[in-house]
């Protein structure tokens, strides 16, 4: 069960990393929008940045969904282990 908890922690940390990446991408969007609003003629650059941002968002979405699924599966496994009495500790906490 400790291995499952380690895997769960790893998946949650991965989600946290991905959310930090989303914040970085959001900053790129804000900078891009500010440049457009200020009349800068950077349409080609903006288009490239927007394509990059969309690719990153799609990738992050897939990664986050995958890690959430892993967390759910690991949580169910841990709950089943606890229900079967496989937990060596006398006290458990609901997740």
N, CA, C and O atoms as a Tinker XYZ file with bonds, in Angstrom:
   380  protein
     1  N      0.820000   -1.184000    0.000000    73     2
     2  CA     0.000000    0.000000    0.000000    64     1     3
     3  C      0.870000    1.256000    0.000000    63     2     4     5
     4  O      0.464000    2.288000   -0.534000    81     3
     5  N      2.061000    1.177000    0.594000    73     3     6
     6  CA     2.949000    2.334000    0.581000    64     5     7
     7  C      3.367000    2.688000   -0.842000    63     6     8     9
     8  O      3.520000    3.865000   -1.170000    81     7
     9  N      3.551000    1.677000   -1.687000    73     7    10
    10  CA     3.887000    1.939000   -3.089000    64     9    11
    11  C      2.751000    2.686000   -3.779000    63    10    12    13
    12  O      2.993000    3.598000   -4.569000    81    11
    13  N      1.514000    2.299000   -3.479000    73    11    14
    14  CA     0.369000    2.984000   -4.068000    64    13    15
    15  C      0.291000    4.426000   -3.586000    63    14    16    17
    16  O     -0.032000    5.326000   -4.360000    81    15
    17  N      0.584000    4.646000   -2.310000    73    15    18
    18  CA     0.590000    6.011000   -1.785000    64    17    19
    19  C      1.692000    6.837000   -2.441000    63    18    20    21
    20  O      1.481000    8.009000   -2.755000    81    19
    21  N      2.866000    6.239000   -2.652000    73    19    22
    22  CA     3.945000    6.932000   -3.352000    64    21    23
    23  C      3.529000    7.283000   -4.776000    63    22    24    25
    24  O      3.798000    8.384000   -5.256000    81    23
    25  N      2.872000    6.342000   -5.448000    73    23    26
    26  CA     2.401000    6.595000   -6.811000    64    25    27
    27  C      1.356000    7.698000   -6.830000    63    26    28    29
    28  O      1.344000    8.542000   -7.726000    81    27
    29  N      0.482000    7.682000   -5.837000    73    27    30
    30  CA    -0.544000    8.716000   -5.731000    64    29    31
    31  C      0.101000   10.083000   -5.521000    63    30    32    33
    32  O     -0.295000   11.064000   -6.151000    81    31
    33  N      1.084000   10.145000   -4.645000    73    31    34
    34  CA     1.793000   11.396000   -4.393000    64    33    35
    35  C      2.499000   11.874000   -5.657000    63    34    36    37
    36  O      2.451000   13.061000   -5.978000    81    35
    37  N      3.153000   10.964000   -6.376000    73    35    38
    38  CA     3.817000   11.330000   -7.629000    64    37    39
    39  C      2.826000   11.900000   -8.637000    63    38    40    41
    40  O      3.108000   12.904000   -9.290000    81    39
    41  N      1.671000   11.262000   -8.760000    73    39    42
    42  CA     0.656000   11.735000   -9.707000    64    41    43
    43  C      0.148000   13.117000   -9.304000    63    42    44    45
    44  O     -0.050000   13.980000  -10.160000    81    43
    45  N     -0.063000   13.329000   -8.013000    73    43    46
    46  CA    -0.527000   14.637000   -7.548000    64    45    47
    47  C      0.535000   15.710000   -7.767000    63    46    48    49
    48  O      0.206000   16.840000   -8.129000    81    47
    49  N      1.791000   15.373000   -7.555000    73    47    50
    50  CA     2.867000   16.326000   -7.799000    64    49    51
    51  C      2.964000   16.649000   -9.290000    63    50    52    53
    52  O      3.247000   17.786000   -9.667000    81    51
    53  N      2.728000   15.648000  -10.132000    73    51    54
    54  CA     2.733000   15.872000  -11.571000    64    53    55
    55  C      1.611000   16.829000  -11.960000    63    54    56    57
    56  O      1.805000   17.717000  -12.789000    81    55
    57  N      0.438000   16.644000  -11.358000    73    55    58
    58  CA    -0.680000   17.558000  -11.623000    64    57    59
    59  C     -0.300000   18.976000  -11.206000    63    58    60    61
    60  O     -0.589000   19.932000  -11.925000    81    59
    61  N      0.342000   19.115000  -10.055000    73    59    62
    62  CA     0.767000   20.432000   -9.587000    64    61    63
    63  C      1.733000   21.067000  -10.578000    63    62    64    65
    64  O      1.620000   22.255000  -10.881000    81    63
    65  N      2.686000   20.280000  -11.086000    73    63    66
    66  CA     3.626000   20.784000  -12.092000    64    65    67
    67  C      2.893000   21.244000  -13.346000    63    66    68    69
    68  O      3.211000   22.292000  -13.909000    81    67
    69  N      1.913000   20.459000  -13.780000    73    67    70
    70  CA     1.155000   20.802000  -14.986000    64    69    71
    71  C      0.347000   22.080000  -14.775000    63    70    72    73
    72  O      0.222000   22.895000  -15.689000    81    71
    73  N     -0.197000   22.255000  -13.581000    73    71    74
    74  CA    -0.940000   23.481000  -13.297000    64    73    75
    75  C     -0.012000   24.692000  -13.297000    63    74    76    77
    76  O     -0.411000   25.778000  -13.717000    81    75
    77  N      1.220000   24.514000  -12.829000    73    75    78
    78  CA     2.205000   25.595000  -12.905000    64    77    79
    79  C      2.515000   25.937000  -14.356000    63    78    80    81
    80  O      2.680000   27.109000  -14.696000    81    79
    81  N      2.596000   24.915000  -15.220000    73    79    82
    82  CA     2.802000   25.161000  -16.645000    64    81    83
    83  C      1.635000   25.944000  -17.228000    63    82    84    85
    84  O      1.833000   26.835000  -18.054000    81    83
    85  N      0.419000   25.615000  -16.803000    73    83    86
    86  CA    -0.752000   26.355000  -17.280000    64    85    87
    87  C     -0.680000   27.825000  -16.872000    63    86    88    89
    88  O     -1.066000   28.702000  -17.644000    81    87
    89  N     -0.191000   28.095000  -15.672000    73    87    90
    90  CA    -0.034000   29.483000  -15.246000    64    89    91
    91  C      0.966000   30.206000  -16.136000    63    90    92    93
    92  O      0.768000   31.370000  -16.484000    81    91
    93  N      2.040000   29.515000  -16.502000    73    91    94
    94  CA     3.044000   30.105000  -17.390000    64    93    95
    95  C      2.429000   30.411000  -18.751000    63    94    96    97
    96  O      2.659000   31.478000  -19.321000    81    95
    97  N      1.649000   29.467000  -19.264000    73    95    98
    98  CA     0.991000   29.665000  -20.557000    64    97    99
    99  C     -0.002000   30.818000  -20.469000    63    98   100   101
   100  O     -0.108000   31.621000  -21.396000    81    99
   101  N     -0.719000   30.902000  -19.369000    73    99   102
   102  CA    -1.657000   32.006000  -19.180000    64   101   103
   103  C     -0.932000   33.346000  -19.233000    63   102   104   105
   104  O     -1.451000   34.312000  -19.793000    81   103
   105  N      0.254000   33.409000  -18.658000    73   103   106
   106  CA     1.049000   34.637000  -18.711000    64   105   107
   107  C      1.409000   34.984000  -20.148000    63   106   108   109
   108  O      1.402000   36.153000  -20.531000    81   107
   109  N      1.724000   33.956000  -20.949000    73   107   110
   110  CA     2.038000   34.188000  -22.361000    64   109   111
   111  C      0.828000   34.764000  -23.088000    63   110   112   113
   112  O      0.968000   35.659000  -23.922000    81   111
   113  N     -0.346000   34.257000  -22.776000    73   111   114
   114  CA    -1.571000   34.753000  -23.411000    64   113   115
   115  C     -1.786000   36.218000  -23.049000    63   114   116   117
   116  O     -2.127000   37.028000  -23.911000    81   115
   117  N     -1.591000   36.556000  -21.794000    73   115   118
   118  CA    -1.788000   37.937000  -21.350000    64   117   119
   119  C     -0.822000   38.867000  -22.070000    63   118   120   121
   120  O     -1.226000   39.933000  -22.536000    81   119
   121  N      0.448000   38.481000  -22.169000    73   119   122
   122  CA     1.441000   39.307000  -22.860000    64   121   123
   123  C      1.065000   39.462000  -24.328000    63   122   124   125
   124  O      1.155000   40.554000  -24.888000    81   123
   125  N      0.643000   38.361000  -24.949000    73   123   126
   126  CA     0.255000   38.399000  -26.359000    64   125   127
   127  C     -0.939000   39.323000  -26.564000    63   126   128   129
   128  O     -0.947000   40.133000  -27.491000    81   127
   129  N     -1.932000   39.205000  -25.715000    73   127   130
   130  CA    -3.123000   40.059000  -25.831000    64   129   131
   131  C     -2.779000   41.524000  -25.612000    63   130   132   133
   132  O     -3.294000   42.394000  -26.315000    81   131
   133  N     -1.913000   41.805000  -24.644000    73   131   134
   134  CA    -1.490000   43.184000  -24.394000    64   133   135
   135  C     -0.798000   43.769000  -25.618000    63   134   136   137
   136  O     -1.032000   44.924000  -25.975000    81   135
   137  N      0.054000   42.975000  -26.262000    73   135   138
   138  CA     0.769000   43.451000  -27.450000    64   137   139
   139  C     -0.211000   43.780000  -28.571000    63   138   140   141
   140  O     -0.055000   44.787000  -29.262000    81   139
   141  N     -1.213000   42.938000  -28.749000    73   139   142
   142  CA    -2.217000   43.176000  -29.795000    64   141   143
   143  C     -3.033000   44.428000  -29.492000    63   142   144   145
   144  O     -3.306000   45.230000  -30.386000    81   143
   145  N     -3.416000   44.589000  -28.245000    73   143   146
   146  CA    -4.234000   45.739000  -27.864000    64   145   147
   147  C     -3.481000   47.048000  -28.018000    63   146   148   149
   148  O     -4.090000   48.093000  -28.247000    81   147
   149  N     -2.159000   46.999000  -27.895000    73   147   150
   150  CA    -1.352000   48.209000  -28.013000    64   149   151
   151  C     -0.992000   48.523000  -29.457000    63   150   152   153
   152  O     -0.196000   49.425000  -29.719000    81   151
   153  N     -1.575000   47.782000  -30.394000    73   151   154
   154  CA    -1.411000   48.096000  -31.807000    64   153   155
   155  C     -0.126000   47.605000  -32.440000    63   154   156   157
   156  O      0.184000   47.985000  -33.570000    81   155
   157  N      0.611000   46.796000  -31.764000    73   155   158
   158  CA     1.843000   46.278000  -32.365000    64   157   159
   159  C      1.493000   45.369000  -33.538000    63   158   160   161
   160  O      0.559000   44.571000  -33.463000    81   159
   161  N      2.247000   45.500000  -34.613000    73   159   162
   162  CA     1.999000   44.682000  -35.804000    64   161   163
   163  C      2.802000   43.386000  -35.682000    63   162   164   165
   164  O      3.864000   43.225000  -36.283000    81   163
   165  N      2.266000   42.489000  -34.896000    73   163   166
   166  CA     2.974000   41.230000  -34.643000    64   165   167
   167  C      2.060000   40.045000  -34.917000    63   166   168   169
   168  O      2.122000   39.022000  -34.235000    81   167
   169  N      1.211000   40.201000  -35.928000    73   167   170
   170  CA     0.208000   39.168000  -36.186000    64   169   171
   171  C      0.831000   37.799000  -36.415000    63   170   172   173
   172  O      0.329000   36.801000  -35.898000    81   171
   173  N      1.916000   37.735000  -37.182000    73   171   174
   174  CA     2.557000   36.445000  -37.463000    64   173   175
   175  C      3.092000   35.835000  -36.171000    63   174   176   177
   176  O      2.901000   34.647000  -35.911000    81   175
   177  N      3.763000   36.654000  -35.366000    73   175   178
   178  CA     4.302000   36.165000  -34.091000    64   177   179
   179  C      3.182000   35.722000  -33.158000    63   178   180   181
   180  O      3.292000   34.698000  -32.482000    81   179
   181  N      2.114000   36.495000  -33.128000    73   179   182
   182  CA     0.979000   36.154000  -32.275000    64   181   183
   183  C      0.373000   34.828000  -32.716000    63   182   184   185
   184  O      0.041000   33.986000  -31.882000    81   183
   185  N      0.228000   34.644000  -34.025000    73   183   186
   186  CA    -0.334000   33.392000  -34.539000    64   185   187
   187  C      0.528000   32.206000  -34.116000    63   186   188   189
   188  O      0.003000   31.171000  -33.706000    81   187
   189  N      1.849000   32.353000  -34.215000    73   187   190
   190  CA     2.752000   31.270000  -33.803000    64   189   191
   191  C      2.644000   30.989000  -32.309000    63   190   192   193
   192  O      2.620000   29.832000  -31.888000    81   191
   193  N      2.580000   32.034000  -31.524000    73   191   194
   194  CA     2.460000   31.865000  -30.076000    64   193   195
   195  C      1.135000   31.191000  -29.734000    63   194   196   197
   196  O      1.086000   30.310000  -28.876000    81   195
   197  N      0.064000   31.605000  -30.405000    73   195   198
   198  CA    -1.246000   31.025000  -30.120000    64   197   199
   199  C     -1.290000   29.540000  -30.491000    63   198   200   201
   200  O     -1.904000   28.747000  -29.778000    81   199
   201  N     -0.650000   29.158000  -31.596000    73   199   202
   202  CA    -0.580000   27.738000  -31.967000    64   201   203
   203  C      0.191000   26.969000  -30.900000    63   202   204   205
   204  O     -0.228000   25.890000  -30.481000    81   203
   205  N      1.315000   27.524000  -30.465000    73   203   206
   206  CA     2.120000   26.886000  -29.424000    64   205   207
   207  C      1.315000   26.742000  -28.132000    63   206   208   209
   208  O      1.328000   25.689000  -27.493000    81   207
   209  N      0.624000   27.801000  -27.762000    73   207   210
   210  CA    -0.178000   27.770000  -26.541000    64   209   211
   211  C     -1.253000   26.696000  -26.632000    63   210   212   213
   212  O     -1.460000   25.947000  -25.678000    81   211
   213  N     -1.936000   26.611000  -27.765000    73   211   214
   214  CA    -2.992000   25.608000  -27.924000    64   213   215
   215  C     -2.425000   24.195000  -27.817000    63   214   216   217
   216  O     -3.029000   23.328000  -27.185000    81   215
   217  N     -1.261000   23.961000  -28.436000    73   215   218
   218  CA    -0.627000   22.641000  -28.342000    64   217   219
   219  C     -0.282000   22.311000  -26.898000    63   218   220   221
   220  O     -0.495000   21.187000  -26.443000    81   219
   221  N      0.249000   23.287000  -26.183000    73   219   222
   222  CA     0.621000   23.070000  -24.787000    64   221   223
   223  C     -0.612000   22.808000  -23.920000    63   222   224   225
   224  O     -0.597000   21.932000  -23.055000    81   223
   225  N     -1.660000   23.561000  -24.155000    73   223   226
   226  CA    -2.890000   23.364000  -23.379000    64   225   227
   227  C     -3.465000   21.980000  -23.638000    63   226   228   229
   228  O     -3.889000   21.302000  -22.703000    81   227
   229  N     -3.485000   21.552000  -24.899000    73   227   230
   230  CA    -3.993000   20.217000  -25.225000    64   229   231
   231  C     -3.168000   19.136000  -24.535000    63   230   232   233
   232  O     -3.712000   18.182000  -23.979000    81   231
   233  N     -1.848000   19.299000  -24.580000    73   231   234
   234  CA    -0.956000   18.326000  -23.945000    64   233   235
   235  C     -1.160000   18.307000  -22.431000    63   234   236   237
   236  O     -1.234000   17.240000  -21.822000    81   235
   237  N     -1.249000   19.482000  -21.835000    73   235   238
   238  CA    -1.454000   19.571000  -20.390000    64   237   239
   239  C     -2.795000   18.985000  -19.986000    63   238   240   241
   240  O     -2.899000   18.312000  -18.960000    81   239
   241  N     -3.819000   19.239000  -20.785000    73   239   242
   242  CA    -5.138000   18.681000  -20.503000    64   241   243
   243  C     -5.068000   17.160000  -20.468000    63   242   244   245
   244  O     -5.592000   16.527000  -19.551000    81   243
   245  N     -4.414000   16.576000  -21.477000    73   243   246
   246  CA    -4.270000   15.117000  -21.517000    64   245   247
   247  C     -3.499000   14.602000  -20.307000    63   246   248   249
   248  O     -3.891000   13.616000  -19.683000    81   247
   249  N     -2.389000   15.283000  -19.978000    73   247   250
   250  CA    -1.565000   14.859000  -18.842000    64   249   251
   251  C     -2.334000   14.941000  -17.528000    63   250   252   253
   252  O     -2.276000   14.022000  -16.712000    81   251
   253  N     -3.045000   16.032000  -17.329000    73   251   254
   254  CA    -3.791000   16.202000  -16.081000    64   253   255
   255  C     -4.898000   15.163000  -15.972000    63   254   256   257
   256  O     -5.082000   14.559000  -14.915000    81   255
   257  N     -5.638000   14.949000  -17.060000    73   255   258
   258  CA    -6.709000   13.950000  -17.031000    64   257   259
   259  C     -6.144000   12.553000  -16.756000    63   258   260   261
   260  O     -6.739000   11.774000  -16.011000    81   259
   261  N     -5.006000   12.246000  -17.355000    73   259   262
   262  CA    -4.373000   10.949000  -17.138000    64   261   263
   263  C     -3.969000   10.782000  -15.676000    63   262   264   265
   264  O     -4.185000    9.726000  -15.082000    81   263
   265  N     -3.384000   11.825000  -15.105000    73   263   266
   266  CA    -2.950000   11.752000  -13.711000    64   265   267
   267  C     -4.126000   11.712000  -12.745000    63   266   268   269
   268  O     -4.051000   11.049000  -11.711000    81   267
   269  N     -5.199000   12.404000  -13.062000    73   267   270
   270  CA    -6.392000   12.333000  -12.218000    64   269   271
   271  C     -6.958000   10.916000  -12.249000    63   270   272   273
   272  O     -7.380000   10.390000  -11.220000    81   271
   273  N     -6.965000   10.300000  -13.431000    73   271   274
   274  CA    -7.437000    8.910000  -13.535000    64   273   275
   275  C     -6.560000    7.978000  -12.709000    63   274   276   277
   276  O     -7.064000    7.087000  -12.025000    81   275
   277  N     -5.240000    8.188000  -12.774000    73   275   278
   278  CA    -4.322000    7.373000  -11.973000    64   277   279
   279  C     -4.607000    7.564000  -10.485000    63   278   280   281
   280  O     -4.628000    6.598000   -9.722000    81   279
   281  N     -4.825000    8.815000  -10.077000    73   279   282
   282  CA    -5.124000    9.094000   -8.666000    64   281   283
   283  C     -6.403000    8.394000   -8.236000    63   282   284   285
   284  O     -6.467000    7.811000   -7.153000    81   283
   285  N     -7.418000    8.453000   -9.087000    73   283   286
   286  CA    -8.682000    7.789000   -8.758000    64   285   287
   287  C     -8.493000    6.283000   -8.622000    63   286   288   289
   288  O     -9.004000    5.674000   -7.682000    81   287
   289  N     -7.762000    5.683000   -9.557000    73   287   290
   290  CA    -7.536000    4.238000   -9.506000    64   289   291
   291  C     -6.735000    3.862000   -8.264000    63   290   292   293
   292  O     -7.060000    2.886000   -7.588000    81   291
   293  N     -5.700000    4.625000   -7.964000    73   291   294
   294  CA    -4.887000    4.341000   -6.784000    64   293   295
   295  C     -5.694000    4.520000   -5.503000    63   294   296   297
   296  O     -5.559000    3.736000   -4.564000    81   295
   297  N     -6.525000    5.542000   -5.467000    73   295   298
   298  CA    -7.369000    5.764000   -4.291000    64   297   299
   299  C     -8.322000    4.595000   -4.088000    63   298   300   301
   300  O     -8.518000    4.136000   -2.963000    81   299
   301  N     -8.918000    4.111000   -5.183000    73   299   302
   302  CA    -9.812000    2.945000   -5.075000    64   301   303
   303  C     -9.037000    1.722000   -4.579000    63   302   304   305
   304  O     -9.532000    0.975000   -3.735000    81   303
   305  N     -7.830000    1.516000   -5.097000    73   303   306
   306  CA    -7.014000    0.378000   -4.647000    64   305   307
   307  C     -6.692000    0.482000   -3.162000    63   306   308   309
   308  O     -6.749000   -0.507000   -2.432000    81   307
   309  N     -6.355000    1.681000   -2.728000    73   307   310
   310  CA    -6.045000    1.884000   -1.314000    64   309   311
   311  C     -7.284000    1.630000   -0.454000    63   310   312   313
   312  O     -7.197000    0.988000    0.592000    81   311
   313  N     -8.432000    2.136000   -0.897000    73   311   314
   314  CA    -9.670000    1.911000   -0.152000    64   313   315
   315  C     -9.998000    0.426000   -0.070000    63   314   316   317
   316  O    -10.410000   -0.057000    0.985000    81   315
   317  N     -9.822000   -0.301000   -1.167000    73   315   318
   318  CA   -10.083000   -1.747000   -1.167000    64   317   319
   319  C     -9.129000   -2.467000   -0.222000    63   318   320   321
   320  O     -9.531000   -3.381000    0.498000    81   319
   321  N     -7.871000   -2.054000   -0.227000    73   319   322
   322  CA    -6.887000   -2.665000    0.667000    64   321   323
   323  C     -7.281000   -2.440000    2.121000    63   322   324   325
   324  O     -7.194000   -3.352000    2.943000    81   323
   325  N     -7.711000   -1.229000    2.430000    73   323   326
   326  CA    -8.128000   -0.922000    3.799000    64   325   327
   327  C     -9.363000   -1.735000    4.173000    63   326   328   329
   328  O     -9.439000   -2.268000    5.280000    81   327
   329  N    -10.336000   -1.836000    3.258000    73   327   330
   330  CA   -11.557000   -2.606000    3.524000    64   329   331
   331  C    -11.255000   -4.078000    3.763000    63   330   332   333
   332  O    -11.909000   -4.728000    4.579000    81   331
   333  N    -10.263000   -4.603000    3.047000    73   331   334
   334  CA    -9.903000   -6.017000    3.194000    64   333   335
   335  C     -9.068000   -6.256000    4.442000    63   334   336   337
   336  O     -8.782000   -7.400000    4.795000    81   335
   337  N     -8.683000   -5.194000    5.100000    73   335   338
   338  CA    -7.885000   -5.349000    6.310000    64   337   339
   339  C     -6.407000   -5.464000    6.019000    63   338   340   341
   340  O     -5.643000   -5.934000    6.863000    81   339
   341  N     -5.995000   -5.045000    4.849000    73   339   342
   342  CA    -4.593000   -5.142000    4.472000    64   341   343
   343  C     -3.732000   -4.034000    5.031000    63   342   344   345
   344  O     -2.511000   -4.044000    4.873000    81   343
   345  N     -4.356000   -3.100000    5.671000    73   343   346
   346  CA    -3.608000   -1.996000    6.252000    64   345   347
   347  C     -3.086000   -2.428000    7.617000    63   346   348   349
   348  O     -3.849000   -2.930000    8.442000    81   347
   349  N     -1.794000   -2.236000    7.858000    73   347   350
   350  CA    -1.185000   -2.686000    9.103000    64   349   351
   351  C     -1.449000   -1.728000   10.256000    63   350   352   353
   352  O     -1.216000   -2.057000   11.420000    81   351
   353  N     -1.930000   -0.558000    9.922000    73   351   354
   354  CA    -2.102000    0.455000   10.946000    64   353   355
   355  C     -3.521000    0.407000   11.474000    63   354   356   357
   356  O     -4.462000    0.146000   10.725000    81   355
   357  N     -3.673000    0.656000   12.756000    73   355   358
   358  CA    -4.979000    0.545000   13.383000    64   357   359
   359  C     -5.919000    1.686000   13.069000    63   358   360   361
   360  O     -7.133000    1.552000   13.219000    81   359
   361  N     -5.382000    2.787000   12.643000    73   359   362
   362  CA    -6.220000    3.962000   12.414000    64   361   363
   363  C     -6.091000    4.396000   10.962000    63   362   364   365
   364  O     -4.982000    4.540000   10.448000    81   363
   365  N     -7.208000    4.602000   10.311000    73   363   366
   366  CA    -7.191000    5.073000    8.931000    64   365   367
   367  C     -8.019000    6.341000    8.823000    63   366   368   369
   368  O     -8.873000    6.620000    9.665000    81   367
   369  N     -7.756000    7.084000    7.795000    73   367   370
   370  CA    -8.477000    8.324000    7.550000    64   369   371
   371  C     -9.101000    8.249000    6.174000    63   370   372   373
   372  O     -8.468000    7.770000    5.233000    81   371
   373  N    -10.323000    8.712000    6.041000    73   371   374
   374  CA   -10.954000    8.755000    4.726000    64   373   375
   375  C    -10.238000    9.761000    3.845000    63   374   376   377
   376  O     -9.827000   10.829000    4.298000    81   375
   377  N    -10.098000    9.404000    2.599000    73   375   378
   378  CA    -9.405000   10.282000    1.645000    64   377   379
   379  C    -10.435000   11.151000    0.964000    63   378   380
   380  O    -10.086000   11.973000    0.117000    81   379
